[in-house]
Amino acid sequence: MFGMVAAVSIRIIASQEIGRKETLVLAVSLPLGLGVELMQDVLKQAPEAIRSIFSSGITTGGLTAIIGNIVIRVKEESKKD
């Protein structure tokens, strides 16, 4: 499931012009989501509430992207006409 969502997301992102902030958010959220899917034992020692929220790569990547968009501030370069 995560692979399908990631593939569609990459196709959408490839068709858009993305800036530095979007690149940074993508560079953080995609590996975290993929990492949770590939290494499910990483949450073995976490409390049950954390495991239930972050056990899916889709929720891990999605929440990371949402929080990243809110928290990360990148000074955009001014575009020359």
C-alpha positions as CSV (number, residue, x, y, z in Angstrom):
1,M,0.0,0.0,0.0
2,F,2.7,2.5,0.9
3,G,4.6,1.7,-2.3
4,M,1.5,2.5,-4.4
5,V,0.9,5.8,-2.6
6,A,4.6,6.7,-2.9
7,A,4.7,5.9,-6.6
8,V,1.7,8.1,-7.3
9,S,3.1,10.8,-5.1
10,I,6.4,10.8,-6.9
11,R,4.6,11.0,-10.3
12,I,2.6,14.0,-9.1
13,I,5.7,15.7,-7.6
14,A,7.6,15.1,-10.8
15,S,5.0,17.0,-12.8
16,Q,5.2,20.1,-10.5
17,E,7.9,22.7,-9.9
18,I,9.0,22.3,-6.3
19,G,11.1,24.6,-4.2
20,R,13.7,24.0,-1.5
21,K,11.1,23.7,1.3
22,E,9.2,21.0,-0.6
23,T,12.3,19.1,-1.4
24,L,13.4,19.1,2.2
25,V,10.0,18.0,3.4
26,L,10.0,15.2,0.8
27,A,13.6,14.2,1.7
28,V,12.5,13.7,5.4
29,S,9.0,12.3,5.1
30,L,9.5,9.7,2.3
31,P,12.5,7.8,4.0
32,L,10.7,7.8,7.4
33,G,7.6,6.3,5.9
34,L,9.5,3.8,3.9
35,G,11.7,3.0,6.9
36,V,8.7,2.1,9.0
37,E,7.4,-0.2,6.3
38,L,10.8,-1.9,5.8
39,M,11.9,-2.1,9.5
40,Q,8.7,-2.7,11.5
41,D,10.8,-3.7,14.6
42,V,11.9,-0.1,15.0
43,L,8.8,0.7,17.0
44,K,9.0,-2.5,19.1
45,Q,10.0,-0.6,22.2
46,A,7.7,2.4,21.7
47,P,4.6,2.8,23.8
48,E,1.3,1.4,22.4
49,A,-0.1,4.8,21.5
50,I,3.0,5.6,19.4
51,R,3.0,2.2,17.8
52,S,-0.7,2.5,16.8
53,I,-0.1,5.9,15.1
54,F,3.2,5.3,13.4
55,S,2.9,1.6,12.5
56,S,1.9,2.5,9.0
57,G,4.3,4.1,6.6
58,I,1.5,6.2,5.1
59,T,0.7,7.8,8.5
60,T,4.3,8.2,9.4
61,G,5.2,9.8,6.1
62,G,2.0,11.9,6.0
63,L,2.3,13.2,9.5
64,T,6.0,14.0,9.0
65,A,5.1,15.9,5.8
66,I,2.3,17.9,7.5
67,I,4.5,18.7,10.5
68,G,7.4,19.5,8.3
69,N,5.3,22.0,6.2
70,I,4.3,23.7,9.4
71,V,7.7,23.8,11.1
72,I,10.2,24.2,8.4
73,R,10.9,27.8,7.3
74,V,13.0,28.3,4.2
75,K,13.9,31.6,2.8
76,E,12.8,31.5,-0.9
77,E,15.0,33.0,-3.5
78,S,13.4,35.9,-5.3
79,K,12.6,35.1,-8.9
80,K,13.9,37.4,-11.5
81,D,11.6,38.5,-14.3
